[in-house]
């Protein structure tokens, strides 16, 4: 097998059969060290340079397994400590090329260089994140081209160059890419100052500048203050013959030609032009540059951008041999202008820069124990080189922890800098002042507005935000042009340092509270416009809005909480997050938010107060399963429900009417059962109670009836209500509701034995939930599909899906997501006859003590454990597990869970050869479930051993079936 990457990834058989960035990156990383073992750590660092999974080794194992299937099992070996690609370096064009260049350089061989160049049949393809390989290849190509052209030897060369393909992806590299123009002869560029320090990183940006200058005559290097624009412009000038560097920072708009003439007099010998006294500065510059091939660097154009633009146009149209590299915080707006954006340093380079400067300041680099602190400092300073330099200089007198703490007031901490530096680079405040001072009032207002929105501002919201702060939405775009904001993914964002500067100015002017209040008010208004869209076809876009503004909404709510006078604003802000929190399964957060603004007795005064009152009453009752209510509490619940219902009548909305109907039904349920604890799915709302209500309200109460039927083992009602709920939510166009109704519909189809239909509907529900609800809810839904696949005997497909769920759970990292994965895995293992694996997953499940479904989860877990133990011949342990599960299952009020535990008890009785008791318990499980779940693997085992169940058979002589079903003690006694 041979691999080729020049011109695109391929192998002997054609295009590589590798899919996905993970597989491509793993194969590429193994290929550039072909034939040798690459460690797990090296692979993980290069395959996931920025966001490694929680268990990299397991993720690598999954990728390697898929690669073996695609390329053939012998292609990749798993060995101690890592993986190896079973190819020679000569079988891969990239490594063959590198080896030939190394040989050519070692032996001064033009022939080897030509052999290498013949392999370059197209641009090298590398996966995302491996640009360092491309740079190394370009460097080798430059060496090969020089050697191939050097038929007459004579220049001494350095032998034994290390293989350029063995560098690591995260190690910071000096900006020495040989694909750039070589540094000019010092004799020809004496006006370009030598660097005081070694440049760290920025190789990509330097290469981009060089590439742009080959095709465009004006290239502007854009970026915020302190990003290192001047440093890169100087480095480019040093690499370019006949470069002329012009510093415009001290110049006014009318002085640019004079500054140019002065620089030209130092960099280009004006004596050759025989300047005459009557010539203007403009004339002398044009005369001096005429006929020359010159790179003119105009540094710091932002404060004279209009005049610099006019000069650039004059030079470019008059002097065809001149190219211009400008540095600015905003474009020059010249036709044909090309750009290279310079953002913050990448994390690895920023850490390296800071560490080097710390070592310079105190004589020792940060220790490994300092790494977390260094990382925080670098992140808080946005990776801006100048800010990092200023902070590192403080290490001479402060510890790194003190620097980190001092950044709480960064402008006070970084208030001194090198005396020899330009004044605007001596302090952090001066750096931002340089951008602030030329701003017109409307752009200043926009900058201050953006500083009080932690999440940034959506482009679609810019006009509303601008109006709230006395400016226009276009001002935010103009701040992007000035490198004070960025616009990415449809949002205006700012660096943390610029944000702190804006807040500092507001604070100094005594306007911070008013600005934050304006932000909270406009956020509430914008959220109120988005909130109704959460229950219809636009739910994804609306939910994305809430996700994007989550931190800003939280900050606004905190502001309202801190001031009793802002209670109405707090109620508005809390109301708008009710449904987003519900969809995202953030019930605890929602409950705390509803409790924050205490609402007294009486009919609520608004729709928002009605909804919050309903949520505050409903959430504790519907998330508690163990606490019964006293008669006094039942009466209070009913009285408060009546007030909320009246509030919904006076201030109707789809959600207010739905919640009041559910609470009214709950109150009736509590009264009828004398305060017995209930679950939300045991609460029924009749059609007449929501007659005339919006379509979505009727759809919701219908799906709740379907859930209640499923919970109570009412299979016929489940079929009827799930079909109706699916119809109503489809008419409403609500993907969330459609997915919920589809889930219940799938369960009914399973009970009917329509397994293929159930799988299709279940998969539709999973697709509908993706990106809407919590990750753990999606995993739970997809886990149901695994059960259906097991019933169909499609275990290979089920395991493939299970692997995707594992990766999803690990990426999310939450305890609930991991719990749902292990639950699904345990169920699949039991069905597949793999009891040891099932026990391993059950042992990994950690039950959260305050979890609303704790009794259900513990009962379910104990049932699966009993089945696995029985399969392993450990009957005594299985019986103990069932004894623990029975009271929990019945206390939960969840009939399917109780039926599952009772069926497991019947399975134990079969194993104990107590078949008469087993038949009676088997019959009880069918009654609890509401019918025969004929495709369930446990049902099939029991039917094979006992025959068809008789649902009319009581648990014990003298008892009716109704009495027997609800008595776990009778079943437990049969296990003795």
Phi, psi and omega in degrees: 000138177235141177247137176232140179235343174291121182087358179129152183290130180203169173220187185305325186274001180122211179300144181296131179276051183243132184237137174095146183298324181297312180294317180300316182293319181295313180298318181297317181294321176292326183293321183284353169234042186304141177083354180238159180280126176255126187293158177304318184295314180298319179296314181297319181296324183271326178287322178234073185294336186245328189218076183289147176291166182298324180236083184301324184295318179294320179295321177296319179300319179295315180296316181297322179298318179291324177296318179300319180295324182284322188255346186109137186304322183289353188291326185229130178255136169268115182238173182301119175093351181174210182228158179222135173271123186276063175224153171280158178297332179289345181274359182235125189296325181295313182287326174299317178299312182298319181293321178295320178295318178299319178294319179298319180289324181292325186246012179053047190254112176291328181296314178298322179297318179294321176301318179297315183294331178294337177286339183282076184271356179183172179299137180293134176267130175227149177292163175303134179095357181246032179298336178297329177292317179299317180298319178297321178295320178296321177298315178297321180297318179300317177298316183295319180296321178293318181292320181296328180277347185267072177293323177269108181286162177165334180274132181290139181235154181272122180275159172076034178298131180299151178298117185292349183271008182255011177286157178269155187286333187260352182289129178296144182238148174290153180278073183238032184296120183286354175288346177280161174302141181293155177301139183285162176298128181307330182292337183262358182219049185292344180278350181271116182293148177286151180290142177277331180225163179286135178287133178251126178072202176068015178299320181297317181293320177297319177296321180295319177300313181299318181294318180296321182291342177283338183242341183235143184271341175232117178238125179252125177270108185259149175170164179291165177300137178086004181280345178101028181296315181296319180301316181288324178296319178296318180297320177295319179297321180296331183274356187243123174299145178056052174263144179234117185257126183236117180269115184260358184304317181278355189271151169265174183300325182278357185255004188296316180296323179294319178295321177298316180296321178295318179294321179295326178293333178272324187267331180233132188290100183290343178302332179294342184265354179049058183299142179255154185298329183283353180288143173278170176301320178302312183296318183295321179295313181299316180295320183292327184266350184298132177081002181256156172258101191232141167262113180263117180259117177255106187262135177064068182268350195299325184277350177229039191298321181295314179293320178296324177297317179296319178297316181299316179298317180298314182295314185292323181281335183267328189238092184295342180272359184261134168246151183238131168247114180253147170244135185197160173269359176210156181296156175277344179061046176258137177304135180083004181292130175254157186231147166233114181276132180246106178262194176299159176294145169302156188305312184298317180291321179296318177297317180297316179299311181299317182296319179297317182289328174297316179299321177295324185285322187236358176090356178215142180284162176302145180277165176304328179293339181276354188305314179299320180293317178301316180300317180296316180300314182298316180293318183293333178263016172061016182068019179283122185304314183295317179298321178294320179297316180296318180292318181297327180298334179289345181294348177294330182236346183239152172284164179296325177296322178291324176296316179302312179295323181294340180290352171300332172232071190298328183286333173284319181295315186259054184259003176223151179208188182302130182295333182280349183284159173304139183308324181288351178250007183274335179223159179293321180295318180298326179299315180280327176305322181301327177275329184287317190303316182281359183290135172287166185304321183293324179284328173297317179297320180293320179296316179294324177296312182298332184291342181255018173242094185304329181271003188081188185232128176295142181302323179290343180262357189299320182293320179294317179294316179301316180299322180293337182248016174072030177220186181247159182297331180294339180297329179292321176296322179293329176289331173297316179299332180268009178063024176263339172231160169241153176240105180227139179052038176074020180227145172270123180231162179223154175295151183299324180295319178293322177299314180297325178297314179298315179296322179298320179292318177299317181296317181296328180271001182070027184244008185295312182297318180296322180293317180293325178294319177297319178297317180296320181295315181290327176296318179298317180295315179296319181293323178296330176285329182278329191302316180296336180289348179290347183240061181178195186299336184264021185300321184294315179296318180294318179295323176298323177298313181295321177298317183292334183251018187301311183292321179295318177296321178296318179295321179295319179295321177298320178300316181292324180294329186283348185227111180304332180292343182262017182304317178300321177293320179298322178296317178298314183292325179287321180300319187288342180264003182300305185286322173303320179293322180294314180298320183278003178064030179264063187292319181297317178298318180296319180295316178297319180297318180294327181280342184298317182257091185295127180253126182284178180294163180112169181288129179302148186270354183205169176298319181297315180293327178296313181295317180294321177298319180294317181294321180295324179283322189282315190300313179299320183290322186272351177252000177254133182241355187248347188255114175279158181261145176283165177304322179296318180292324178296316179296320178295320179298314181295320180295316181292326177297319180297321178295319180294320179298320177293322177298320178294326178292321181283328184231068188288147169204165182302319184279324179297317180293322179295314182294319180294324178294318179296317180293322178297318178294323179295319179298316177299320181296318179295318180296316182295327183254018173054045173085007181296137181301141183226166176250157183302326183281359173264007183255123185249133175247124180282156181302320185294338180287341178238022177298132181085354179285162177303156181305316183297321179299315180294325178295319182294313182293332177291317180292330175293323176295322177296319179295321178296319178297317178299318182292327184266004180072024178267085190293318180299314179297323177301315179297316183292311185287325179293322178296317180294318180298319179297320179296314183291317180292327176294319177296322179285341179073028182264107181300323180297311180295322178298317180295319180295315179294325179294323178300314180291324178297321179298319180296322178294319179299323177299314181295336178273357182080010180267071193290317180298318177296319181300319180295316180298316181292320178298318179295323176297320179297318179298316179297323180292329181278337184303126179082355180258303186263191181290158178298320183293329178290323177296318179296319178300316179296315181292333175297328177295324178295327177297320178298320179294317178299321178297321178295330178276355181077015182265066187288326180297315178294321179298320180292324177297317178294323179298322179297321177296322178294323178299314180296321179296315181295317181292324177294321178288318174078355182282154180298323183290323178294317179295322178298315181295323178297311182295327177296313180297319181294320180295317179299315180296319181295320177297314181295327182275001181073038179238072188296324181296318178294321179300316180297322179298317179290322179296324178294334182279349182280121177254121182274124178283123186304325184264012179295135181298330182257032186298314183297317178299313183297317181294321179294314180299315181298317181295324178295313179297323180295318180298319179296318180294318180296321177298319180295334179268003179078021182252067187297321182297317178293323179297319179297318180297321179296320180292321178299324177288326186284324189302306181296326179294316182298316182287327179292332181291337183074010182262105185298317178300322178294314180298319179298321180296316180295318180295320177298321177296325176295320177298322179296321177296318181295324175296316180297328179275004179061038176247073194287327179296312177297322180299319180297318180295320180289322177301316179298320179298321180295324179292318178298316180298321183284343181089011180153176182279120174271078197293337182265000178292129182304323181290320176301317182295323177296317181292319179295322179296327183272329190241350187087182181296137180286151177249100185300344181273354183282121182285166179292323184214152178303141178085357179249151172271166180295325179297319180292319186290325186298325188265017185236093180294338180293326178296316180294319180298323180295327179293342180277349182288000000 
